[in-house]
Amino acid sequence: MKFTPKHINRFLLYKLPSAWVSGIRLKSISDKSAEVMARHRWINQNPFRSMYFAVLAMGAELSTGILVMKKIQNSGKNISMLVTGVQGEFYKKARGKIRFVCEQGDLIDAQIDKTVQTGNGVHFDLVSKAYDEQNDEVCRFVFRWSVKLKS
């Protein structure tokens, strides 16, 4: 798989259609970070006229998970990945364009190296912070990921 926004957004359409319909799109990805965007619209709102928390969770999860996927592919190893936990904190209503940022590529590299070297599964936490157009943090999610070398 190519890890460009164009290819990943097409992947969303076919493999995660609820995220695609909700307006979640990958904007950028590098070895260090990933940025995902979503715009508050009718299709993804809650009764309080802000973005529904499940849409926020999908955007945040994609910003962490796409980095894990990229690092696994770069490793050349057959590694499984799974979310084993999630926590979220909400600070203000999510309106307008919301961007989700995960900047922990180095941590993912270390954890993938660890599972390759030991053959054991490892668990690690990745943080995704969501910002509105005023650059105020609207929410923060912590996803616990598990990676394991497949036998």
N, C-alpha and C positions, 0 to 999 in steps of 0.2 A: 504494500500500500504506500502511496506517496503521501507525505505529511505536509501538504499545502492546504491553505484554506479552501480552495476550490474543490480539491479531492475529498477533504474531510466533510465539507458541507453536502456534497453529493452522497457520501457515506451515510450521513444523518438521514437524508431523505429515504434511503432504502432500509437502513438498519435500526434507526431510532426515529421513526416518523413522528412520534408525539413531540419530540424536541424540535424537529424541523417545523412542524405546523405551529408550534408555540413561538417561532421566530428566533430560535437560538442558532447562532452562527459563529464559527471560529473566525477570528480576525487575524491572529498571528500566532506563530509557534516558532520557537528556537530551541537550542539545547538547554537553555536555562529557564524559559518561561513559556506560558501559553495565555492568550487573552481571548475570551469569548464575549460576544455581545448579544443582548436581547433588548428589544424595544417594548415598552409597555403599550399594549394594544387591547382591543376588545376581546380577542381570542384568548389572552393569557391573564386577564384581570380577575380579581376577587371582588366580592360585594362592596369593598371599601375603596374602590377605585384606585387600586395599586396592583402591582404584579403579584400574582398568586404565588404562595411560598413554594409550591411544587415546581414551578417554572424556575424560580430562583435556585432551587436545589439542582435541577437539571443543568442549568448553566454552570453552576459551581462544580458539579461533578465532572462535566466535560472538560473544564479547564485543568483539572487534576488528572483525569483518566487518559486524556489524549497524550499527555506527557509520558505517562507510564507506558502506553502503547508504543509510542515512538522509541522510548529507551529499550523496550523489549525487542523491537524490530532491529534496532541498531546493534544489539548484543549478538544477534545471529543464533541465539539459543531458543529452545522450545520451552517457553515459560508461560505459566497460567497466571491470571490476575483476577482479583475479586475484591469488591467492597465488602468489608466485614463490620463496618460501623460508620455512623455519621452523627455529627452534632451541628446545630445551627444556632446562631444568635442574630437577632434582628434589631436594628438601631433606628431606622426611619422608613417611611413608606417608599417603596421602589416605584418611581414614576419616570417617564422619559426613557432615554437610553441608559441601560445598565451594562457595565463591563465587569467581567469576572476575571481575576488575575491570580495565577499560581506561579510562583517564582522559585520552585524548589527542585529544579532539574538536577542539581548536584547531589541532593539527598537521594533521589531516585537512582542515580548512577551507583551510589554506594550500596544501596539495598539490593540492587540487581546483581552487583558484583558479589555481595555476601551470599545470596542464594545460589549463585553459580559455583562459588568456591566450596560451600559447605554441603550443597545438595538439599539443605533444609529450607522450608518455607520461612519467610520473614514477614513481619507486620510493621507498618510505618504509617505515620499520620502526615497528610498533606493538607495545607490550608489554602482556601480560595477566598479572596476578599472581593466584595462587590461594591462598585462605586457608581454614583449617579453622575449626571452631567456637570454638577457643581464640584465634583471630585470628593463628595462626602461619602464615607463608608456607610452603606445601607444595611449590609449584613455580612456575616462571615460564617463559612462552613469549614469543618474539619472532617475529612474523610479518612477512615482507617482502611488502608489497602493491604492486601496479602498477595505476595508473589511467591511462586514455587516452581522450581525446575521440574519439568515433566520427565518421567522416566521412559 
